[in-house]
Amino acid sequence: MALPHAKHLDVINVGPLGEELQGQVSTSLIKTDRLQLLHLVLAPHQDQPQHHVDDECTIHCLEGEVEVVMGLGVRRLRPGNVIVLPPREPHSLRARSEAAVLVTLLLRGGDAGNQGGAGHRRDLDKDTPIKP
């Protein structure tokens, strides 16, 4: 059973969890037709495989240290750092310590959990991709 997403005008906490971070799981906090916020929790030395999204996205380091690995180089994020990735930028994440990041995805009826984003739109009445 999926966890409920926050709704418009709900107030949610994305502050550091500190000692409570260990053992937490990644969650999708908010999802609308056009926006998704993901709270990703990464164990030390855990990598997220290379991927891309079709629109711009942001990665905001909440705690720990994370490297964003791209063809353009590596950017190390520490708490409070934010990076904006250009559309279709292949990237991966490498946690250098126990870490949490807030990822903001722009959607157009997409589903980020199934290769979503602007280029992977879904018919909202069906669970099938719409061909671009």
PyMOL commands that set and color helices and strands:
alter all, ss='L'
color gray80, all
select helices_A, chain A and resi 18-20+112-114
alter helices_A, ss='H'
color red, helices_A
select strands_A, chain A and resi 27-31+35-42+47-51+57-63+66-70+73-77+82-85+91-95+99-106
alter strands_A, ss='S'
color yellow, strands_A
deselect
rebuild
show_as cartoon
